[in-house]
Amino acid sequence: MSWLAPSLRAAVIGCGAIGCRMDRPNTPLPSTHAGGYSISPGFSLVALADTDDAARDAAAAWGCPVYADPLAMLAETRPDVVSLCLPVSAQVAFLECLPRFGIRAVVAEKPLAGDAAEGERIRDLYRAAGIPLLVNFTRRFVGVYHDLARQLAGRDTVLAATIRYAKGARHNGSHAIDLTRLLFGEVLAAEPLGWQFDWWDDDPTVTAVLRTERCSEVILQGLDERCFTLFEVDVFSRTGRWIIDQDHRRLRRWEVRDGEGLPPGRRLVPVEQRAVPHGSAMLTLMAHLHDVVHRGVEPLCGAREALAAQRWVDVLHSKALARRAMGDA
C-alpha cells in the first residue's frame, strides 16, 4: 500500500451510527465511515448528507459541509468515493444512481440489497460501469480471523464450529455467514433450527446448521439482542480449539495432547489466552479502498461476498417463515 497517490475526495451519505455518530472527529481507532476517512492518509472528507434534521445537526461536528439533499451534494462536491450508510431500500436507490456522478468506488453497508435478485442487479450495474463496489462486512478487515482461516486451511480437519450472534439473520447473521465462508469455504446447505424476532419484525434471528466445504456442522446460534449484544466464534478441530470473543479483542486456544487428565487420555489443554491487538477494521477498510482505487486490487469483500451471504440468508428466512406459518415454531 502506498499513500503517494493523489488524495481521494470522500463523502458519506447517511449520518446515523455507522455513518458518523459512533465517533468523534480525530478518534484514533474509528468505527465509522466519517471517522475512517477523516484520519486516513490518502483521503479527505469533503461532505456528509442526510435528509434527517437531527442527523445533520449531529454531523456538523465533522467540520465539512452537511447536505440535506444527497444528490445536490454529489453534484456540487464531486467525490471520488462514497460510503452509503442507509436503510436497505434507500441504499439500493442510491446504488442505482451513483454511477451517473463519476464515482471511482463505492462502499456499501450490508445487506447490499433487499434480496439476492436485487443484489445481482446491482452487481451487474457496477460491473458494466467498471466501478469497484465494496461491502463492509467488518470481520473481513480484522486480522485475527484471517490468521485462523490460514491455520485451518489444508492443515487441519475442522470438526464443528459455533458462531453466536443476534439482531437478525439479514443483519448480524449475514456477518456470521460471511465469516463462515472465510473460515470454512462455501456454504453447501443450510437448515433452520429455530428463530425469534428480537429486533426487526421482518428479520428473524435464525438458529441454523450449515454444511460447508471444510466443516460439516457449523451452528449459527441465534441470541436475543434485547438482552445483550454478542458475537463470538468457537471452533473445534482434530488438533485443538479456538475461541475469538469480546468483539475480536480476545483469543483463547487449546491443543489436543496425549496423557492428560485423570484418567489419562487425549484431552484439550489450554495453551494460550491473549488480548488481540485492537486496531481499527474501518482504517483497514480505508487502506484497502485506497489500494482498490489507485492500484486496481480486487475488493476483499465486494458484491460476490455480499451476494453469497445474502442467498443463504434468503434460504434461512424463507424456510423459517414457512415453518412458522405451518405452526412449527
Buried (B, 14 or more C-beta within 10 A) or exposed (E): EEEEEEEBBBBBBBBBEBBBBBBEBEBEBBBBBBBBBBBBEBBBBBBBBBBEEEBBEBBEEBEBBBBEEBBEBBEEBBBBBBBBBBEBEBBBEBBEEBBEBEBBBBBBBBBBBBBBEBBBEBBEBBEEBEBBBBBBBBBBBBEBBBBBBEBBEEEBEBBBBBBBBBBBBBBBBBBBBBBBBBBBBEBEEBEBEBBBEBBBEEBBBBBBBBBBEBBBBBBBBBBBBEEEEBBBBBBBBEBBBBBBBBBBEBBBBBBBBEEEEEEEEEEBEEEEEEEBEBEBBBBBBBBBBBBBBBEEBEBBBBBEBBBBBBBBBBBBBEBBBEBBEEEEE
